[in-house]
Amino acid sequence: MEDKFIGCFLGLALGDAMCAPYEGGVAERFLWRMIGRTKAGELRFTDDTQMALDIARSFLRDGEINQDKLAREFSESYKWSRGYGPGAGKILKKIRRGLPWNQANISVYKDGSFGNGAAMRAPILAMCFMPSSPEFKQGVIRSSEITHAHALAIEGALLVAYSVSHALSDMPDSELCRYLIECADSEIFRSKLQLCRQHLQNKTELKSNDVKKAFGNGMTAKGSCVTAIYLAIRFRDKPFMDLLSFIKKLGGDTDTIAAMAGAIWGASNGAKRLQLEDLPRIEMQNEIQKIAIKLHATMNLDKNK
């Protein structure tokens, strides 16, 4: 199981860092290719991995998702060069200046953001709490609503977290899809998950344009979370790079879709199947592995209580 925890966190970070240069339009791609490597030549990750690290560190320190402390963690880590979305950037800067997070999170969008920023970091919550515990769902919600208060953003984060949790426990694909459909609250997610299950059962090899039309490739939760879930399951028994190559062709919000899908793939297959020796090195790779090991140790301690 430890190998799966490492695979999940590294899958998230590698997907993020390796697909970031393919996100968005010409200007965005050019900028990231200018700033996308460290002085040591390692690939830099974006806000997807940074906020995942923030959650992991906060949880390991506090033993819970303390929203006030996590909000400060998020705001203190904020740097524009990590590629934060404009809305999230405004929220985090307001929190840094002292505005309570539960006011900041509706200061940019009246009903809260329905972007995929909560979902991209949700895989970490599956490594913090047992899926059967009430803390699991509450942890995802508490982590999400600091920056993404909209119900669709939270629902997308829950679906991604559930997918990771059940990938860690080797739940069969058919059972996972059925479970996710049962968990979906909104018709938009339910209908997309039903379509996802249909294509997976029929083993239809959708091309990138078909995936875009069916599930989306954008920055909203409803337009990317099921996309990531579908691709992670479809490519689960294939090499990690096949998954990333497809996401690069898909375009759109490539780094976040790859982070979510990479986390689910890594939770299913573990770090050994990532074949790290064949992949570019990312910044803080050793630290990410160490944190994943600590999360696994914490989960095992909880099991033994």
TAURQUI-V467430 format. One record per residue. N is the residue number from 1. SS is DSSP state (@ for helix, = for strand, . for the rest). BURIAL is # if it has 16 or more other C-alpha atoms within 10 Angstrom, else .. Layout:
# TAURQUI-V467430
n->N ss->SS burial->BURIAL
n->N ss->SS burial->BURIAL
This chain:
# TAURQUI-V467430
n->1 ss->. burial->.
n->2 ss->@ burial->#
n->3 ss->@ burial->#
n->4 ss->@ burial->#
n->5 ss->@ burial->#
n->6 ss->@ burial->#
n->7 ss->@ burial->#
n->8 ss->@ burial->#
n->9 ss->@ burial->#
n->10 ss->@ burial->#
n->11 ss->@ burial->#
n->12 ss->@ burial->#
n->13 ss->@ burial->#
n->14 ss->@ burial->#
n->15 ss->@ burial->#
n->16 ss->@ burial->#
n->17 ss->@ burial->#
n->18 ss->@ burial->#
n->19 ss->@ burial->#
n->20 ss->@ burial->#
n->21 ss->@ burial->#
n->22 ss->@ burial->#
n->23 ss->. burial->#
n->24 ss->. burial->#
n->25 ss->. burial->.
n->26 ss->@ burial->.
n->27 ss->@ burial->.
n->28 ss->@ burial->.
n->29 ss->@ burial->.
n->30 ss->@ burial->.
n->31 ss->@ burial->.
n->32 ss->@ burial->#
n->33 ss->@ burial->.
n->34 ss->@ burial->.
n->35 ss->@ burial->.
n->36 ss->. burial->#
n->37 ss->= burial->#
n->38 ss->. burial->.
n->39 ss->. burial->.
n->40 ss->. burial->.
n->41 ss->. burial->.
n->42 ss->. burial->#
n->43 ss->= burial->#
n->44 ss->. burial->#
n->45 ss->. burial->#
n->46 ss->. burial->#
n->47 ss->@ burial->#
n->48 ss->@ burial->#
n->49 ss->@ burial->#
n->50 ss->@ burial->#
n->51 ss->@ burial->#
n->52 ss->@ burial->#
n->53 ss->@ burial->#
n->54 ss->@ burial->#
n->55 ss->@ burial->#
n->56 ss->@ burial->#
n->57 ss->@ burial->#
n->58 ss->@ burial->#
n->59 ss->@ burial->#
n->60 ss->@ burial->.
n->61 ss->@ burial->.
n->62 ss->@ burial->.
n->63 ss->. burial->.
n->64 ss->. burial->.
n->65 ss->. burial->#
n->66 ss->. burial->.
n->67 ss->@ burial->#
n->68 ss->@ burial->.
n->69 ss->@ burial->.
n->70 ss->@ burial->#
n->71 ss->@ burial->#
n->72 ss->@ burial->#
n->73 ss->@ burial->#
n->74 ss->@ burial->#
n->75 ss->@ burial->#
n->76 ss->@ burial->.
n->77 ss->@ burial->#
n->78 ss->. burial->#
n->79 ss->. burial->.
n->80 ss->@ burial->.
n->81 ss->@ burial->.
n->82 ss->@ burial->#
n->83 ss->. burial->#
n->84 ss->. burial->#
n->85 ss->. burial->.
n->86 ss->@ burial->.
n->87 ss->@ burial->#
n->88 ss->@ burial->#
n->89 ss->@ burial->#
n->90 ss->@ burial->#
n->91 ss->@ burial->#
n->92 ss->@ burial->#
n->93 ss->@ burial->#
n->94 ss->@ burial->#
n->95 ss->@ burial->#
n->96 ss->@ burial->#
n->97 ss->. burial->.
n->98 ss->. burial->.
n->99 ss->. burial->.
n->100 ss->. burial->.
n->101 ss->@ burial->#
n->102 ss->@ burial->#
n->103 ss->@ burial->.
n->104 ss->@ burial->#
n->105 ss->. burial->#
n->106 ss->. burial->#
n->107 ss->. burial->#
n->108 ss->. burial->.
n->109 ss->. burial->.
n->110 ss->. burial->.
n->111 ss->. burial->.
n->112 ss->. burial->#
n->113 ss->. burial->#
n->114 ss->. burial->#
n->115 ss->= burial->#
n->116 ss->. burial->#
n->117 ss->. burial->#
n->118 ss->. burial->#
n->119 ss->@ burial->#
n->120 ss->@ burial->#
n->121 ss->@ burial->#
n->122 ss->@ burial->#
n->123 ss->@ burial->#
n->124 ss->@ burial->#
n->125 ss->@ burial->#
n->126 ss->@ burial->#
n->127 ss->@ burial->#
n->128 ss->. burial->#
n->129 ss->. burial->#
n->130 ss->. burial->#
n->131 ss->. burial->#
n->132 ss->. burial->.
n->133 ss->. burial->.
n->134 ss->@ burial->.
n->135 ss->@ burial->#
n->136 ss->@ burial->#
n->137 ss->@ burial->#
n->138 ss->@ burial->.
n->139 ss->@ burial->#
n->140 ss->@ burial->#
n->141 ss->@ burial->#
n->142 ss->@ burial->#
n->143 ss->@ burial->#
n->144 ss->@ burial->#
n->145 ss->@ burial->#
n->146 ss->. burial->#
n->147 ss->. burial->#
n->148 ss->. burial->#
n->149 ss->. burial->#
n->150 ss->. burial->#
n->151 ss->@ burial->#
n->152 ss->@ burial->#
n->153 ss->@ burial->#
n->154 ss->@ burial->#
n->155 ss->@ burial->#
n->156 ss->@ burial->#
n->157 ss->@ burial->#
n->158 ss->@ burial->#
n->159 ss->@ burial->#
n->160 ss->@ burial->#
n->161 ss->@ burial->#
n->162 ss->@ burial->#
n->163 ss->@ burial->#
n->164 ss->@ burial->#
n->165 ss->@ burial->#
n->166 ss->@ burial->#
n->167 ss->@ burial->#
n->168 ss->@ burial->#
n->169 ss->. burial->.
n->170 ss->. burial->.
n->171 ss->. burial->.
n->172 ss->. burial->.
n->173 ss->@ burial->#
n->174 ss->@ burial->.
n->175 ss->@ burial->.
n->176 ss->@ burial->#
n->177 ss->@ burial->#
n->178 ss->@ burial->.
n->179 ss->@ burial->#
n->180 ss->@ burial->#
n->181 ss->@ burial->#
n->182 ss->@ burial->.
n->183 ss->@ burial->.
n->184 ss->. burial->#
n->185 ss->. burial->.
n->186 ss->. burial->.
n->187 ss->@ burial->.
n->188 ss->@ burial->.
n->189 ss->@ burial->#
n->190 ss->@ burial->#
n->191 ss->@ burial->.
n->192 ss->@ burial->#
n->193 ss->@ burial->#
n->194 ss->@ burial->.
n->195 ss->@ burial->#
n->196 ss->@ burial->#
n->197 ss->@ burial->#
n->198 ss->@ burial->.
n->199 ss->@ burial->.
n->200 ss->@ burial->#
n->201 ss->@ burial->.
n->202 ss->@ burial->.
n->203 ss->. burial->.
n->204 ss->. burial->.
n->205 ss->. burial->.
n->206 ss->. burial->.
n->207 ss->. burial->.
n->208 ss->@ burial->#
n->209 ss->@ burial->.
n->210 ss->@ burial->.
n->211 ss->@ burial->#
n->212 ss->@ burial->#
n->213 ss->@ burial->.
n->214 ss->@ burial->#
n->215 ss->@ burial->#
n->216 ss->. burial->#
n->217 ss->. burial->#
n->218 ss->. burial->#
n->219 ss->. burial->#
n->220 ss->= burial->#
n->221 ss->. burial->#
n->222 ss->. burial->#
n->223 ss->. burial->#
n->224 ss->. burial->#
n->225 ss->@ burial->#
n->226 ss->@ burial->#
n->227 ss->@ burial->#
n->228 ss->@ burial->#
n->229 ss->@ burial->#
n->230 ss->@ burial->#
n->231 ss->@ burial->#
n->232 ss->@ burial->#
n->233 ss->@ burial->#
n->234 ss->@ burial->#
n->235 ss->. burial->#
n->236 ss->. burial->#
n->237 ss->. burial->.
n->238 ss->. burial->.
n->239 ss->. burial->.
n->240 ss->@ burial->#
n->241 ss->@ burial->#
n->242 ss->@ burial->.
n->243 ss->@ burial->#
n->244 ss->@ burial->#
n->245 ss->@ burial->.
n->246 ss->@ burial->#
n->247 ss->@ burial->#
n->248 ss->@ burial->#
n->249 ss->@ burial->.
n->250 ss->@ burial->#
n->251 ss->. burial->#
n->252 ss->. burial->#
n->253 ss->. burial->#
n->254 ss->@ burial->#
n->255 ss->@ burial->#
n->256 ss->@ burial->#
n->257 ss->@ burial->#
n->258 ss->@ burial->#
n->259 ss->@ burial->#
n->260 ss->@ burial->#
n->261 ss->@ burial->#
n->262 ss->@ burial->#
n->263 ss->@ burial->#
n->264 ss->@ burial->#
n->265 ss->@ burial->#
n->266 ss->@ burial->#
n->267 ss->@ burial->#
n->268 ss->@ burial->#
n->269 ss->@ burial->#
n->270 ss->. burial->#
n->271 ss->. burial->#
n->272 ss->@ burial->.
n->273 ss->@ burial->#
n->274 ss->@ burial->#
n->275 ss->. burial->.
n->276 ss->@ burial->.
n->277 ss->@ burial->.
n->278 ss->@ burial->.
n->279 ss->. burial->.
n->280 ss->. burial->.
n->281 ss->. burial->#
n->282 ss->= burial->#
n->283 ss->. burial->#
n->284 ss->. burial->.
n->285 ss->@ burial->.
n->286 ss->@ burial->.
n->287 ss->@ burial->.
n->288 ss->@ burial->#
n->289 ss->@ burial->#
n->290 ss->@ burial->.
n->291 ss->@ burial->#
n->292 ss->@ burial->#
n->293 ss->@ burial->#
n->294 ss->@ burial->#
n->295 ss->@ burial->#
n->296 ss->@ burial->#
n->297 ss->@ burial->.
n->298 ss->@ burial->#
n->299 ss->@ burial->#
n->300 ss->@ burial->.
n->301 ss->@ burial->.
n->302 ss->@ burial->.
n->303 ss->@ burial->.
n->304 ss->. burial->.
n->305 ss->. burial->.
